[in-house]
Amino acid sequence: MDRKELAELIIKLADCSGVSGCESDTALVCLEEIQKYSDSAIIKNGNVIAHFGKRTDNKPHVLIDAHLDRVGLIVTGITPEGFIKADCIGGLDRRIFPAQRVIIHGKEDISGVICTIPPHLKKDSAVLDKDRIFIDPISGRDDISEIISLGDFISFDSPCTELLNGRICGAGLDDRCGIAAVIKAVDCLSGCYDNLPYSFTVMFSAQEELGERGACIGAFDIEPDISIAVDVSFALCGGENPRKCGELSKGCMIGIAPSLDRGLSKWFIEHSKEYDIPYQIEVMNGTTGTDADRFSVNKGGSRAVTLSIPLRYMHTPAEVIDLSDCELTARLIADFLKAGDVK
């Protein structure tokens, strides 16, 4: 898979709707992609799962995970005037809501705009209250209540755009770029799965944004010895604390945290140094807010680590990533599965 193919895959995945709790369309696309490499790929309890290599007692089993859901909204009401009342799914910043374009996924997809008062008529610049999220469905139909129902999901209408110098902007890059990195790693290992020092399972998990729910049930079933959570983390743009952020195009962010396995973190750092692979360290002082938190305590437990792709403007319709960071993350995953020398 070359860079052009990787970019096309990221955009294809990111432009699926797949709001948490309604990920079936994204799961089907992910299933189609991973089936190119595994005959065992299935969708189970909302997760896409594919096994590689023969699992034996003398081979540690590795779980490589990236979540397939994205943040969005849900319909909570319809006013007599035909406006749609909504609430958030996942950690969204309501400061960016006014005038955003969305797609309401009812019996058919309906475009809409989050209502906003023109600045000339505003008394202040207060953040939109969660009880005041209304959407104007711009379909021009009188029968809107026959198309849209309470509980329908809503996604941001912000298709991905390729920027200069290998960067991509759009909604849904969290964590579709992580899925693409995992698929690229699998592609790099194509044809040698049975000869690796590890057997491994790829999982694209559901409902991470709602508390890592898919990761919990998936890991319980798979029982891995080692787990790698591939996700995104904060990339520096302006105004943030640089100690809490990575940088675009500077490589994968290797997690270090009390809840993670220090030996795994050390392996990825030392391997990156030895082979001059650009990397960044992400220090967290407790849990990680990723699927790794579920893996480390699930059932009998698992050694867990995070590999994160730097991403600007997280949980907005204009997330930004750099392709080189995805490529470097994929390389670290493939190198780990080939090495088999973690302490």
Kinemage of the C-alpha trace (Angstrom):
@kinemage 1
@onewidth
@group {chain A} dominant
@subgroup {mainchain}
@vectorlist {calphas} color= white
{ca met a 1} P 0.000 0.000 0.000
{ca asp a 2} L 1.633 3.243 -1.124
{ca arg a 3} L 0.942 6.737 0.199
{ca lys a 4} L -1.736 7.497 -2.382
{ca glu a 5} L -3.595 4.281 -1.523
{ca leu a 6} L -3.308 5.051 2.190
{ca ala a 7} L -4.777 8.532 1.697
{ca glu a 8} L -7.647 7.102 -0.352
{ca leu a 9} L -8.354 4.522 2.360
{ca ile a 10} L -8.360 7.116 5.149
{ca ile a 11} L -10.777 9.341 3.220
{ca lys a 12} L -13.033 6.406 2.349
{ca leu a 13} L -13.240 5.376 6.004
{ca ala a 14} L -13.537 8.869 7.469
{ca asp a 15} L -16.386 9.831 5.171
{ca cys a 16} L -18.572 7.003 6.538
{ca ser a 17} L -21.082 8.302 9.099
{ca gly a 18} L -20.701 5.736 11.909
{ca val a 19} L -21.719 7.782 14.962
{ca ser a 20} L -21.336 5.797 18.210
{ca gly a 21} L -24.211 3.351 18.465
{ca cys a 22} L -24.841 3.480 14.710
{ca glu a 23} L -21.590 2.175 13.258
{ca ser a 24} L -22.900 -0.569 10.982
{ca asp a 25} L -22.105 1.277 7.734
{ca thr a 26} L -18.519 1.881 8.834
{ca ala a 27} L -18.194 -1.684 10.117
{ca leu a 28} L -19.197 -3.058 6.713
{ca val a 29} L -16.598 -0.910 4.943
{ca cys a 30} L -13.922 -1.983 7.447
{ca leu a 31} L -14.958 -5.618 7.046
{ca glu a 32} L -14.600 -5.346 3.278
{ca glu a 33} L -11.110 -3.886 3.633
{ca ile a 34} L -9.767 -6.400 6.171
{ca gln a 35} L -11.282 -9.347 4.264
{ca lys a 36} L -8.653 -8.665 1.605
{ca tyr a 37} L -6.152 -10.111 4.091
{ca ser a 38} L -8.131 -12.569 6.238
{ca asp a 39} L -10.762 -15.222 5.515
{ca ser a 40} L -11.780 -15.177 9.181
{ca ala a 41} L -13.033 -11.589 9.296
{ca ile a 42} L -16.478 -11.148 10.833
{ca ile a 43} L -18.638 -8.561 12.559
{ca lys a 44} L -19.439 -9.645 16.114
{ca asn a 45} L -21.353 -7.506 18.616
{ca gly a 46} L -20.639 -4.472 16.469
{ca asn a 47} L -16.873 -5.076 16.342
{ca val a 48} L -14.977 -6.060 13.191
{ca ile a 49} L -12.654 -8.936 14.115
{ca ala a 50} L -10.056 -10.761 12.001
{ca his a 51} L -7.522 -13.379 13.114
{ca phe a 52} L -4.041 -13.878 11.657
{ca gly a 53} L -1.646 -16.778 12.144
{ca lys a 54} L -2.264 -19.989 14.044
{ca arg a 55} L -2.788 -19.443 17.757
{ca thr a 56} L -0.697 -21.832 19.882
{ca asp a 57} L 0.353 -22.062 23.529
{ca asn a 58} L 3.968 -21.162 22.735
{ca lys a 59} L 3.110 -17.994 20.809
{ca pro a 60} L 1.870 -14.875 22.600
{ca his a 61} L -1.328 -13.521 21.083
{ca val a 62} L -1.521 -9.827 20.230
{ca leu a 63} L -4.663 -7.734 19.861
{ca ile a 64} L -4.334 -4.678 17.590
{ca asp a 65} L -7.267 -2.350 17.994
{ca ala a 66} L -8.595 0.891 16.508
{ca his a 67} L -12.113 2.164 17.126
{ca leu a 68} L -14.572 2.631 14.266
{ca asp a 69} L -17.093 5.023 15.809
{ca arg a 70} L -17.081 8.814 15.716
{ca val a 71} L -18.726 11.556 17.759
{ca gly a 72} L -22.026 13.056 16.636
{ca leu a 73} L -25.526 13.891 17.834
{ca ile a 74} L -28.903 12.225 18.391
{ca val a 75} L -32.437 13.452 17.724
{ca thr a 76} L -34.287 14.184 20.976
{ca gly a 77} L -37.305 16.066 19.657
{ca ile a 78} L -39.127 17.683 16.741
{ca thr a 79} L -40.786 21.066 17.237
{ca pro a 80} L -44.181 21.984 15.741
{ca glu a 81} L -42.298 24.288 13.360
{ca gly a 82} L -40.254 21.339 12.045
{ca phe a 83} L -36.942 22.074 13.777
{ca ile a 84} L -34.961 19.099 15.118
{ca lys a 85} L -33.866 19.121 18.750
{ca ala a 86} L -30.595 17.264 19.374
{ca asp a 87} L -28.068 16.293 22.026
{ca cys a 88} L -24.423 15.227 21.898
{ca ile a 89} L -22.999 11.718 21.487
{ca gly a 90} L -19.441 11.732 22.796
{ca gly a 91} L -17.279 14.631 23.909
{ca leu a 92} L -18.244 17.503 21.621
{ca asp a 93} L -17.367 21.175 21.946
{ca arg a 94} L -20.593 23.154 21.654
{ca arg a 95} L -18.645 26.318 20.822
{ca ile a 96} L -18.298 25.103 17.232
{ca phe a 97} L -21.947 24.117 16.715
{ca pro a 98} L -23.617 27.278 15.331
{ca ala a 99} L -24.178 27.114 11.556
{ca gln a 100} L -22.470 23.705 11.168
{ca arg a 101} L -23.841 21.525 8.403
{ca val a 102} L -25.044 18.085 9.467
{ca ile a 103} L -26.721 14.988 8.057
{ca ile a 104} L -29.693 13.526 9.921
{ca his a 105} L -29.832 9.767 9.337
{ca gly a 106} L -33.590 9.073 9.344
{ca lys a 107} L -35.523 6.853 6.980
{ca glu a 108} L -33.454 8.725 4.432
{ca asp a 109} L -30.521 11.090 4.916
{ca ile a 110} L -31.601 14.708 5.358
{ca ser a 111} L -29.194 17.656 5.291
{ca gly a 112} L -29.498 20.255 8.023
{ca val a 113} L -27.863 23.269 9.623
{ca ile a 114} L -27.470 23.828 13.371
{ca cys a 115} L -29.474 26.957 14.116
{ca thr a 116} L -27.704 30.138 15.149
{ca ile a 117} L -28.789 33.675 15.902
{ca pro a 118} L -27.097 36.237 13.610
{ca pro a 119} L -24.381 38.192 15.447
{ca his a 120} L -26.327 41.440 14.920
{ca leu a 121} L -29.136 40.076 17.123
{ca lys a 122} L -27.075 38.382 19.820
{ca lys a 123} L -26.870 39.862 23.291
{ca asp a 124} L -23.647 38.026 24.148
{ca ser a 125} L -21.239 35.375 22.861
{ca ala a 126} L -22.236 32.623 25.285
{ca val a 127} L -21.664 28.996 24.342
{ca leu a 128} L -24.727 27.247 22.932
{ca asp a 129} L -26.514 25.521 25.816
{ca lys a 130} L -27.062 21.780 25.348
{ca asp a 131} L -30.808 22.319 25.732
{ca arg a 132} L -30.763 24.817 22.872
{ca ile a 133} L -29.323 22.637 20.101
{ca phe a 134} L -31.801 22.910 17.226
{ca ile a 135} L -31.283 21.852 13.625
{ca asp a 136} L -32.999 23.333 10.599
{ca pro a 137} L -33.647 20.429 8.182
{ca ile a 138} L -33.193 22.164 4.848
{ca ser a 139} L -35.197 19.615 2.887
{ca gly a 140} L -38.146 21.939 2.388
{ca arg a 141} L -40.578 19.120 3.254
{ca asp a 142} L -43.763 19.343 5.293
{ca asp a 143} L -43.621 15.671 6.302
{ca ile a 144} L -40.306 15.864 8.172
{ca ser a 145} L -41.717 13.868 11.123
{ca glu a 146} L -42.420 10.967 8.769
{ca ile a 147} L -38.743 10.818 7.765
{ca ile a 148} L -37.032 11.649 11.058
{ca ser a 149} L -37.751 9.912 14.370
{ca leu a 150} L -36.627 10.334 17.953
{ca gly a 151} L -33.306 8.549 18.420
{ca asp a 152} L -32.055 9.014 14.861
{ca phe a 153} L -28.343 9.734 14.614
{ca ile a 154} L -26.734 12.882 13.258
{ca ser a 155} L -23.246 13.301 11.813
{ca phe a 156} L -21.305 16.362 10.739
{ca asp a 157} L -21.442 16.990 6.995
{ca ser a 158} L -17.738 17.643 6.476
{ca pro a 159} L -16.156 15.404 3.814
{ca cys a 160} L -12.402 14.930 3.916
{ca thr a 161} L -10.165 17.185 1.871
{ca glu a 162} L -6.514 16.585 0.993
{ca leu a 163} L -4.369 19.543 1.980
{ca leu a 164} L -0.813 20.389 0.944
{ca asn a 165} L 2.201 18.370 2.078
{ca gly a 166} L 0.408 15.103 2.837
{ca arg a 167} L -2.202 16.409 5.249
{ca ile a 168} L -5.908 15.563 5.364
{ca cys a 169} L -8.743 17.564 6.934
{ca gly a 170} L -12.273 16.429 7.745
{ca ala a 171} L -14.631 14.932 10.300
{ca gly a 172} L -14.260 11.320 11.400
{ca leu a 173} L -10.457 11.075 11.205
{ca asp a 174} L -10.657 10.030 14.866
{ca asp a 175} L -10.130 7.094 14.629
{ca arg a 176} L -10.500 6.123 10.993
{ca cys a 177} L -6.880 7.110 10.370
{ca gly a 178} L -5.939 4.593 13.084
{ca ile a 179} L -7.909 1.883 11.287
{ca ala a 180} L -6.074 2.728 8.070
{ca ala a 181} L -2.709 2.520 9.864
{ca val a 182} L -3.590 -0.956 11.181
{ca ile a 183} L -4.657 -2.118 7.709
{ca lys a 184} L -1.420 -0.772 6.236
{ca ala a 185} L 0.566 -2.710 8.867
{ca val a 186} L -1.321 -5.895 7.967
{ca asp a 187} L -0.614 -5.184 4.299
{ca cys a 188} L 3.113 -4.883 5.078
{ca leu a 189} L 3.034 -8.365 6.656
{ca ser a 190} L 0.987 -9.956 3.897
{ca gly a 191} L 2.003 -13.538 3.153
{ca cys a 192} L 4.014 -14.164 6.322
{ca tyr a 193} L 1.389 -14.249 9.073
{ca asp a 194} L 2.061 -17.892 10.010
{ca asn a 195} L 5.817 -17.285 10.315
{ca leu a 196} L 5.594 -14.432 12.819
{ca pro a 197} L 6.599 -14.876 16.484
{ca tyr a 198} L 3.083 -13.766 17.436
{ca ser a 199} L -0.367 -14.731 16.308
{ca phe a 200} L -2.594 -11.685 16.282
{ca thr a 201} L -6.125 -10.404 16.004
{ca val a 202} L -7.187 -7.129 14.439
{ca met a 203} L -10.248 -5.525 16.004
{ca phe a 204} L -12.043 -2.383 14.881
{ca ser a 205} L -14.131 -1.722 17.959
{ca ala a 206} L -17.499 -0.061 18.444
{ca gln a 207} L -18.589 2.662 20.860
{ca glu a 208} L -15.191 3.809 22.083
{ca glu a 209} L -16.544 7.344 22.395
{ca leu a 210} L -19.187 6.083 24.848
{ca gly a 211} L -16.786 4.388 27.260
{ca glu a 212} L -14.789 1.808 25.255
{ca arg a 213} L -17.769 -0.550 25.229
{ca gly a 214} L -16.797 -2.551 22.136
{ca ala a 215} L -13.231 -2.943 23.359
{ca cys a 216} L -14.450 -4.394 26.644
{ca ile a 217} L -16.532 -7.198 25.148
{ca gly a 218} L -14.069 -7.842 22.325
{ca ala a 219} L -11.067 -8.300 24.586
{ca phe a 220} L -13.067 -10.544 26.939
{ca asp a 221} L -13.749 -12.854 24.020
{ca ile a 222} L -10.268 -12.722 22.407
{ca glu a 223} L -8.192 -12.966 25.624
{ca pro a 224} L -4.974 -11.404 24.263
{ca asp a 225} L -1.608 -11.550 25.999
{ca ile a 226} L -0.585 -8.174 24.556
{ca ser a 227} L -2.855 -5.351 23.366
{ca ile a 228} L -2.012 -2.354 21.195
{ca ala a 229} L -4.596 0.444 21.122
{ca val a 230} L -4.105 2.557 18.000
{ca asp a 231} L -5.873 5.886 18.403
{ca val a 232} L -5.322 9.609 17.915
{ca ser a 233} L -4.061 12.195 20.376
{ca phe a 234} L -3.709 15.945 20.553
{ca ala a 235} L -1.468 17.716 18.046
{ca leu a 236} L -0.135 21.163 18.828
{ca cys a 237} L -1.643 24.058 16.913
{ca gly a 238} L -1.739 27.215 19.028
{ca gly a 239} L -2.442 28.003 22.642
{ca glu a 240} L -2.147 24.475 24.049
{ca asn a 241} L 0.354 23.259 26.597
{ca pro a 242} L 3.141 21.680 24.472
{ca arg a 243} L 3.808 19.144 27.234
{ca lys a 244} L 0.351 17.698 26.644
{ca cys a 245} L 0.501 17.613 22.846
{ca gly a 246} L 2.437 16.003 20.039
{ca glu a 247} L 3.245 17.604 16.709
{ca leu a 248} L 2.091 16.796 13.202
{ca ser a 249} L 4.667 15.020 11.001
{ca lys a 250} L 6.918 14.186 13.987
{ca gly a 251} L 5.887 10.538 14.233
{ca cys a 252} L 3.737 8.208 16.307
{ca met a 253} L 3.042 9.157 19.937
{ca ile a 254} L 4.112 6.243 22.169
{ca gly a 255} L 2.147 6.177 25.396
{ca ile a 256} L 3.616 6.002 28.889
{ca ala a 257} L 1.162 5.801 31.792
{ca pro a 258} L 0.658 3.960 35.103
{ca ser a 259} L -2.140 1.990 33.432
{ca leu a 260} L 0.083 0.887 30.526
{ca asp a 261} L 2.781 -1.782 30.413
{ca arg a 262} L 6.146 -0.092 30.832
{ca gly a 263} L 7.986 -2.894 29.030
{ca leu a 264} L 5.896 -2.431 25.883
{ca ser a 265} L 6.346 1.340 25.917
{ca lys a 266} L 10.087 0.857 26.355
{ca trp a 267} L 10.242 -1.581 23.419
{ca phe a 268} L 8.633 0.861 21.008
{ca ile a 269} L 10.826 3.740 22.174
{ca glu a 270} L 14.081 1.766 21.977
{ca his a 271} L 13.149 0.259 18.611
{ca ser a 272} L 12.404 3.724 17.226
{ca lys a 273} L 15.775 4.992 18.459
{ca glu a 274} L 17.682 2.015 17.053
{ca tyr a 275} L 16.186 2.328 13.573
{ca asp a 276} L 15.932 6.139 13.447
{ca ile a 277} L 12.133 6.059 13.261
{ca pro a 278} L 10.645 9.439 14.220
{ca tyr a 279} L 8.523 9.135 17.352
{ca gln a 280} L 7.081 11.180 20.201
{ca ile a 281} L 6.395 10.301 23.820
{ca glu a 282} L 2.962 10.862 25.321
{ca val a 283} L 2.995 10.859 29.122
{ca met a 284} L -0.325 10.341 30.919
{ca asn a 285} L -0.640 10.412 34.700
{ca gly a 286} L -3.401 7.824 35.081
{ca thr a 287} L -5.621 6.081 32.578
{ca thr a 288} L -5.396 6.951 28.887
{ca gly a 289} L -8.964 7.592 27.725
{ca thr a 290} L -8.471 4.930 25.038
{ca asp a 291} L -9.413 1.277 24.577
{ca ala a 292} L -6.131 0.367 26.307
{ca asp a 293} L -7.818 1.126 29.630
{ca arg a 294} L -10.216 -1.750 29.013
{ca phe a 295} L -7.590 -4.165 27.736
{ca ser a 296} L -5.294 -3.946 30.756
{ca val a 297} L -8.014 -4.998 33.226
{ca asn a 298} L -10.235 -7.193 31.068
{ca lys a 299} L -10.877 -10.727 32.295
{ca gly a 300} L -7.382 -12.039 33.151
{ca gly a 301} L -5.706 -8.801 32.062
{ca ser a 302} L -3.401 -7.959 29.182
{ca arg a 303} L -0.185 -6.038 28.747
{ca ala a 304} L -1.317 -2.879 26.980
{ca val a 305} L 0.220 0.074 25.163
{ca thr a 306} L -1.065 3.029 23.134
{ca leu a 307} L 0.226 4.160 19.752
{ca ser a 308} L -1.410 7.465 18.832
{ca ile a 309} L -1.515 9.501 15.637
{ca pro a 310} L -1.260 13.272 16.272
{ca leu a 311} L -4.481 15.035 15.289
{ca arg a 312} L -5.448 18.708 15.409
{ca tyr a 313} L -8.920 19.997 16.304
{ca met a 314} L -10.148 16.735 17.818
{ca his a 315} L -13.911 16.070 17.845
{ca thr a 316} L -14.640 18.857 15.399
{ca pro a 317} L -15.688 18.778 11.725
{ca ala a 318} L -12.180 19.908 10.726
{ca glu a 319} L -9.766 17.387 12.229
{ca val a 320} L -6.296 17.407 10.631
{ca ile a 321} L -3.701 14.625 10.365
{ca asp a 322} L -0.428 14.088 8.519
{ca leu a 323} L -0.052 10.970 6.377
{ca ser a 324} L 3.550 10.456 7.478
{ca asp a 325} L 2.397 9.890 11.068
{ca cys a 326} L -0.002 7.177 9.888
{ca glu a 327} L 2.781 5.523 7.884
{ca leu a 328} L 5.173 5.582 10.848
{ca thr a 329} L 2.507 4.140 13.159
{ca ala a 330} L 1.885 1.310 10.684
{ca arg a 331} L 5.615 0.619 10.519
{ca leu a 332} L 5.920 0.335 14.307
{ca ile a 333} L 3.019 -2.139 14.443
{ca ala a 334} L 4.510 -4.286 11.678
{ca asp a 335} L 7.998 -4.146 13.179
{ca phe a 336} L 6.666 -5.236 16.575
{ca leu a 337} L 4.853 -8.250 15.127
{ca lys a 338} L 7.976 -9.293 13.246
{ca ala a 339} L 10.390 -8.851 16.188
{ca gly a 340} L 8.971 -10.969 18.999
{ca asp a 341} L 11.614 -9.806 21.486
{ca val a 342} L 9.604 -7.668 23.922
{ca lys a 343} L 10.673 -8.036 27.531
